[in-house]
Amino acid sequence: MHAMAEITETDNELACRAQAGSLDCFEELVRRYQVPLLRFLQRRGPNPHDAEDVIQDAFLRAYQSIGSYRVDQPFKPWLFTIAYRLSIDTARRRRPTGPNFDEFTRDTDDTPLEHASRNDSKEHLWQTVRSVLKDEPFTAVWLHYGESMPTAEIADIIGRSQDWVKTALLRARGKIKNALEQNERASHE
């Protein structure tokens, strides 16, 4: 496959060629989605270190199932659905022994300057989001804002209706806003 073809072919064209046996096309899909999937999986689970194992399993499962992929449907939601379901299976097998959000909420020995810097970062925002939302709403928020997916694709991935996704996003925004306002008030006290 030529370098120019890797850039110009759509995901669906690559998936169609992968179905016909092109390993190069599937490898291009892996290159396109390994970072977004890794970010999604690291944010999604209580143990971000599981993400690397899940992403490998997801790509393996996608490769093994490429024949069942419907090329008239977007590839990205299909792949994210596989990863999402595998992450659920992984989480069930590992049942955390403590609260789900320990690593996101534990106190650190940061200096005030380091603490302020962390509070201003995108990382802190996602940690706050993760700490106030349950699993499915967090997944919906991440896919919508982190991966720019429309509600129809999110609904397919998490197995809910579009109305559920829209409602979850609306409620999530309210919870996130309240949490950020509480954090702001607490930092001024």
C-alpha positions in Angstrom: 0.0 0.0 0.0 1.3 3.4 -0.9 1.8 6.1 1.8 -0.6 8.4 -0.1 -3.3 5.8 0.0 -3.0 5.5 3.8 -3.9 9.1 4.1 -6.7 9.4 1.6 -8.7 6.2 2.1 -11.6 6.4 4.4 -11.9 4.0 7.4 -14.7 2.1 5.6 -12.6 1.7 2.4 -9.7 0.4 4.5 -12.1 -2.0 6.4 -13.5 -3.2 3.2 -10.0 -4.0 1.9 -9.1 -5.6 5.2 -12.2 -7.8 4.8 -10.7 -8.9 1.4 -7.5 -9.9 3.2 -5.3 -6.7 3.2 -3.3 -6.8 6.4 -1.8 -3.4 5.4 -5.2 -1.8 5.5 -6.0 -3.3 8.9 -2.7 -2.0 10.2 -3.5 1.5 8.9 -6.8 1.3 10.9 -4.8 0.3 14.0 -2.5 3.3 13.4 -5.4 5.6 13.1 -7.2 4.4 16.2 -4.6 3.2 18.7 -4.2 6.5 20.4 -7.9 7.5 20.6 -8.8 4.1 21.8 -6.0 4.1 24.4 -7.1 7.5 25.7 -10.7 6.3 25.9 -9.8 3.1 27.7 -7.4 4.8 30.1 -10.2 7.3 31.1 -12.9 4.7 31.2 -11.7 2.2 33.7 -10.8 2.4 37.3 -7.4 1.0 36.5 -5.9 2.9 33.5 -3.1 0.3 33.3 -5.7 -2.3 32.0 -6.2 -0.1 28.9 -3.1 -1.5 27.2 -4.2 -5.1 27.6 -7.8 -4.2 26.5 -6.6 -2.3 23.4 -4.6 -5.3 22.3 -7.6 -7.6 22.8 -9.9 -5.1 21.0 -7.7 -4.9 17.9 -7.3 -8.7 17.9 -11.0 -9.1 18.2 -11.7 -6.6 15.5 -9.2 -8.3 13.2 -10.9 -11.7 13.9 -14.3 -10.2 13.4 -13.6 -7.9 10.4 -15.7 -10.2 8.2 -18.8 -9.3 10.2 -18.2 -5.6 10.0 -20.8 -3.9 7.9 -19.0 -1.5 5.6 -22.1 0.7 5.2 -21.7 1.6 8.9 -19.0 3.9 10.4 -15.9 1.9 11.5 -15.0 4.0 14.5 -18.2 3.2 16.6 -17.8 -0.5 15.6 -14.3 -0.6 17.0 -15.1 1.5 20.1 -18.0 -0.9 20.8 -15.6 -3.8 20.8 -13.2 -2.0 23.2 -16.0 -0.8 25.4 -17.4 -4.3 25.9 -14.0 -5.8 26.5 -13.3 -3.1 29.1 -16.5 -4.0 30.9 -15.5 -7.7 30.9 -12.0 -6.7 32.2 -13.5 -4.6 35.0 -15.8 -7.4 36.0 -13.0 -9.8 36.3 -10.9 -7.5 38.4 -13.5 -6.2 40.8 -11.7 -3.4 42.7 -11.2 -4.0 46.4 -11.7 -0.3 47.3 -13.7 2.6 46.0 -13.7 2.9 42.3 -12.2 6.4 42.2 -9.5 6.1 44.8 -6.7 7.0 42.4 -8.6 10.1 41.1 -9.5 11.5 44.5 -6.7 10.6 46.9 -4.8 13.5 48.5 -1.3 14.2 47.3 1.6 16.0 48.8 1.6 18.7 46.2 2.9 22.2 47.0 0.2 24.9 46.6 1.7 25.9 43.3 1.7 22.3 42.0 -1.9 21.9 43.2 -3.0 25.1 41.4 -1.3 24.0 38.3 -3.0 20.6 38.4 -6.4 22.2 39.0 -6.0 24.3 35.9 -5.2 21.3 33.7 -7.3 19.3 31.4 -6.3 16.3 33.4 -7.9 17.6 36.5 -11.1 18.4 34.6 -11.3 14.7 33.4 -10.5 13.5 36.9 -13.4 15.6 38.2 -15.7 14.3 35.5 -14.7 10.7 36.3 -15.2 11.2 40.0 -18.8 12.6 39.7 -20.2 10.3 37.0 -21.1 6.7 37.0 -19.6 4.4 34.4 -22.0 4.7 31.4 -22.6 8.5 31.7 -18.8 9.0 31.9 -18.4 6.9 28.8 -21.0 8.9 27.0 -19.3 12.2 28.0 -15.9 10.9 26.9 -17.1 9.7 23.6 -19.0 12.9 23.0 -16.4 15.5 24.1 -13.2 13.5 24.0 -13.8 11.6 20.7 -16.3 14.0 19.1 -18.8 11.3 18.4 -22.5 12.0 17.7 -25.1 10.7 20.0 -26.3 8.0 17.5 -22.8 6.4 17.5 -22.5 6.7 21.3 -25.9 5.0 21.7 -24.7 2.1 19.5 -21.5 1.7 21.5 -23.0 1.6 24.9 -26.2 -0.1 23.9 -28.6 2.6 24.9 -31.1 4.8 23.0 -30.1 8.1 21.6 -32.6 9.7 24.0 -30.8 8.1 26.9 -27.5 9.4 25.7 -28.9 12.9 25.2 -30.4 12.8 28.7 -27.2 11.4 30.2 -25.1 14.2 28.6 -27.5 16.9 29.9 -27.5 15.5 33.4 -23.7 15.0 33.3 -23.1 18.6 32.4 -25.2 19.7 35.4 -23.2 17.3 37.8 -19.9 18.4 36.3 -20.8 22.1 36.6 -21.8 21.6 40.3 -18.6 19.7 41.1 -16.4 22.4 39.5 -18.3 25.1 41.3 -17.8 23.2 44.6 -14.1 22.8 43.8 -13.8 26.5 43.1 -15.5 27.4 46.4 -13.3 25.0 48.3 -10.1 26.3 46.8 -11.0 29.9 47.9 -11.7 28.9 51.5 
